[in-house]
Amino acid sequence: MNTPETNHRYETSDLNLASFLRCRNFSIVEIKRQSGKTTFAFTDNDELRTAILDFANDGEVRVRSFCNTVRDMKAITR
């Protein structure tokens, strides 16, 4: 069931996409863990959707920042 708060969220279980979005300075608003699957929620807006397209089209982020973010997010989800 979507509440008004969750209606404006984008959720993904893709760790690489979530890390890319973090490297693009989008804040995670919630992390859910259910049945061994972790979902990251971001506030949905036009800028976020543009960044998701950038990810799909091989957009750029700093490599070291991306690697560190992936590592940090893996640690959070354990």
Secondary structure, 3 states (H helix, E strand, C coil): CCCHHHHCEEEECCHHHHHHHHHCCCCEEEEEEECCEEEEEEECCHHHHHHHHHHHCCCCCCHHHHHHHHHHHHHHHC
